[in-house]
Amino acid sequence: MFFNKNYKKNDGKLTDRARDANLAKVFFTAAAFVCSGVEGYADSHRDRFERVERHRIQSLDGSGNNRLDPYRGASGTVYTRVAGSAYADGFSTMAEGPALRYISNRVFADGAQNLFSEIGTTQWVYNWAQFIDHSIGLRDAGTESVEVLFDENDPLEYFTNSAENLRMTRTAVAENTGTFKPREHVNTVSSYIDAWAVYGGTESRLEWLREGPVDLDLSNNKAKLLLTDDGYLPSVGARGDVSSAPEMELVGRLLAGPGAAAEVVVTGDKRANENIALTTVQTLFAREHNRIVSLLPDRLPEQVKFDIARQIVIATQQYITYNEFLPALGLKLSPVNGYNSEVDASVSTEFATVGYRAHSMIHGEIELAVADGTYTDQQLESFRQLGIEIESTGETLELAVPLNVAFANPQLVPQLGLGAIAAGLGSEPQYKNDEQIDNQLRSVLFQLPNPDIANPDACLDGVQMHECFLLAADLGSLDVFRGRDHGIAPYNRLREAYGLRRITSFKDITGEDTDEFPADDPAIDTNAPIDDPDIMEFLELRDKNYNLIPLESDVAQAEAVHGVRRTTLASRLKAIYGNIDDVDAFVGMVSEPHVNGSDLGELQYAMWKQQFEALRDGDSFFYLWNDSLRDIMRRYGRAGVNYRQSLSDIIVNNTAVSSGDIQPNIFLVAEE
């Protein structure tokens, strides 16, 4: 039914022999499926059923999607490039540049001041972005470790590191690259928006995920995905043998030992345990698959029901992405002209490594509101012990789950409730997509509590965070590191590759009035201003309507959209880099002002536009021209089978949340 991962990589592509075998399998399995599926049906249904089943079956790994090159966009092939590589030696050595943590302390540090999206995008935007990311891209992790300097004597360093330096790992080099031609990297998942994160890319993983036996025979599996009795994702021990469960990535507290590891849940993508927002959307779409199956006639074979439900889920993921997610960000794509086999939908290394990294959007906490009495006193006490803030308004309980607590804590999803988390993600605006990255991501990702502090959770996400936690990881530094690791062209070269004009001054990057430090500010050391901590101080905050907000007020932490610091970002970039052509692509991209009406700067906007157009136009199974999908809708639409759903619909249809509890477009904050 599906492709086996039996081909060999040859410079990141399928061998000729494997390519021919996969092509033959496309047509053989489709034809065999038609013949086997029709048997036993009444003549009145035969023609319509054949119309549904005669179309190609979408492979698990992306093979066979492109009608000219069946390996294009398949898992196990290299990321494409838009711009030429920029390795120091032309082949593999990472380009040098300012120290990563040095950049982070002067560009990414948020000073415990939150700035929110100016167009009102909710936390569902960053969560959906990650869900899509986990369907279209995953680098092949390498083993080449790199020491990244951590300078405790840096005047702008507030944290203490648990080790001498930060340690990062280079992405594995693709076969036959890095020596005589530039180093490239393998995308281990398919590039298509095909719900990879729900189903995985191999038959063995899918068999474990589906109800029924695990005996290397998909034909005797049920149509539904395996869930717990109360509808949550199965843990690694759900089938009795933890060692036989598909690989899942262990991070943070899940590395603490066998007890924590046993809490890991299993999905199509191995990263699903990273945070409770991601685990939530994974659970929603597993439930949605099973809901679709339950709407189909019992007389259909289990495999047919599975394939129909999978097609609907894939189409739903695409529909929400192009009709809600991207428009919510203010991204406008070129008009649709239909499928084009000449378009390569493969994810580019520039998009995966730079353009799609929007970690500044990630909110420092997830806020929930539930009816009083939803949780027992024992549950509430356990939540408090974790560091979750709880307030009662009499009839409602309001919970704030810090990002540190939300990381690597999948069992918190059933404890808090799927509907409560899903609704909560849509109730608050996300952080502004700018150069600032929350300190929970920039300095204490996968936290290491300071052993000298009795209750470190008491200062989560506050100005005393550096006292309570030891530095564990810096996601901002990692973002810049990954660009150098993949040989991404510098900022100006990347702009040119995407058809944008070159930038000639640092103030043109940021849109600010000056790229010079103030000469008459007594608070700043004029001899070495870039090393003066006061350069990061906020002097002014304004809301979305540009109304002035008092500094250090409750309103400042909830409604600030625009902030003015003692020095411009342009002046700090100039002092860090000196030459504008040396600016790292990621740093320059996040420093740009946003395109009007959008949450994206000019370069990031261009990168997203090009990639998402390719993911649409180069996908022969895209919902707008998928004939099989239309046949399914004609046959089963009256039973409620429909991919034209909003994300709010998915939440309402799969949780106890009612339509009146959330806004129709959950990617945008509800209007007051």
BELBEL-V118185 format. One line per field, one symbol per residue. phi: phi as a letter, one per 40 degrees, with the letter a starting at -180 (. if undefined). A space follows every 50 residues. Layout:
BEGIN
phi: ???
END
This chain:
BEGIN
phi: .bcccbcccbfgbccdcccccccccdccccccccccccdgccdcbccccc ccccccccccbgcgccccbcccgccgbcccbcbccbccbgbaccccaddc cccdcbbcccfgbcbbdcbgccccccccdcccdcbbaacccbbccbcbdb bcccdccbcbccbcbcbbbccdccdgbgbbaddbacccbccccbfdccbg bbccccccccchcbbgbccbccccccbcdcgbccccccbgbccccdcbcb bfccccidccccccbbacbcccccaccccccccdccccdcccdccccccc ddccccccccccccccccccccbbcccccgcbccdcbgcbcccccdcccc cccbcccbccccccabbbbbcdgcbccccccccccchccbbbbhbbbbbb ccddcccfaccccccchccccccccccbcccccbccbdccccbbdfdbcc ccbcbcccbcgbccdcccbcdbabccccccdcccdcgcdddcccdcccgb cccbacccccgccabbcccbcccbcccaccbcdcccccbabbcccgccbc cfbccccbbcbbbbccbcccccccccbgbcccccdcccccccccddgbcb ccccdcccdcccccccccbcbddcbccccccccccbdcchcaccbccccd cccbaccccccbcdbccbdccc
END
